[in-house]
Amino acid sequence: MSRIRNEQGFLLLTAMIFLFFITNMMLAVAASYESHYRSYDELKIAYLNQTKSILLSLKENKNHAIK
């Protein structure tokens, strides 16, 4: 310990490096989470649009059958 004269500066540097890595890891997790659920939202919209088009085509077929 006699070689390290300014222990508080060393601890501050270590804490800053640790904070940098933890922050980057949390940002990566958040970006992954957002990307994952964005794809679910896009699938939901695609399925809703497909359902709407199927229901419209069934309605049109029913109207043609009545005439």
PLY file of the C-alpha trace (Angstrom):
ply
format ascii 1.0
element vertex 67
property float x
property float y
property float z
element edge 66
property int vertex1
property int vertex2
end_header
0.00 0.00 0.00
2.93 2.34 0.34
3.20 2.58 -3.46
-0.32 4.00 -3.83
-0.18 7.42 -2.24
-3.50 8.83 -3.43
-5.94 6.02 -2.72
-9.04 8.21 -3.15
-8.03 9.11 -6.73
-7.55 5.42 -7.53
-10.95 4.54 -6.12
-12.55 7.39 -8.06
-11.00 6.15 -11.30
-12.12 2.60 -10.57
-15.65 3.79 -9.78
-15.82 5.83 -13.00
-14.68 2.86 -15.11
-17.21 0.61 -13.35
-19.97 3.18 -13.92
-19.03 3.41 -17.61
-19.34 -0.36 -18.11
-22.57 -0.65 -16.13
-24.13 2.26 -18.03
-23.19 0.74 -21.39
-24.58 -2.62 -20.33
-27.87 -1.07 -19.21
-28.18 0.87 -22.48
-27.59 -2.32 -24.46
-30.26 -4.17 -22.47
-32.73 -1.31 -22.95
-32.07 -1.18 -26.70
-32.52 -4.94 -26.98
-35.79 -4.78 -25.03
-37.12 -1.97 -27.23
-36.16 -3.78 -30.43
-37.78 -7.00 -29.24
-41.11 -5.38 -28.43
-41.05 -3.16 -31.52
-41.08 -6.31 -33.64
-44.07 -7.61 -31.65
-45.91 -4.33 -32.30
-45.17 -4.57 -36.02
-46.50 -8.13 -36.10
-49.64 -7.05 -34.27
-50.26 -4.28 -36.81
-49.67 -6.67 -39.72
-52.12 -9.21 -38.28
-54.74 -6.52 -37.66
-54.44 -5.26 -41.23
-54.71 -8.81 -42.58
-57.78 -9.48 -40.45
-59.40 -6.27 -41.68
-58.79 -7.20 -45.30
-60.19 -10.71 -44.77
-63.33 -9.34 -43.09
-63.82 -6.80 -45.89
-63.48 -9.50 -48.53
-66.00 -11.69 -46.68
-68.40 -8.75 -46.52
-67.97 -8.09 -50.25
-68.55 -11.78 -51.06
-71.68 -11.76 -48.94
-72.98 -8.66 -50.74
-72.32 -10.27 -54.14
-74.08 -13.46 -53.06
-77.19 -11.55 -51.97
-77.54 -9.75 -55.34
0 1
1 2
2 3
3 4
4 5
5 6
6 7
7 8
8 9
9 10
10 11
11 12
12 13
13 14
14 15
15 16
16 17
17 18
18 19
19 20
20 21
21 22
22 23
23 24
24 25
25 26
26 27
27 28
28 29
29 30
30 31
31 32
32 33
33 34
34 35
35 36
36 37
37 38
38 39
39 40
40 41
41 42
42 43
43 44
44 45
45 46
46 47
47 48
48 49
49 50
50 51
51 52
52 53
53 54
54 55
55 56
56 57
57 58
58 59
59 60
60 61
61 62
62 63
63 64
64 65
65 66
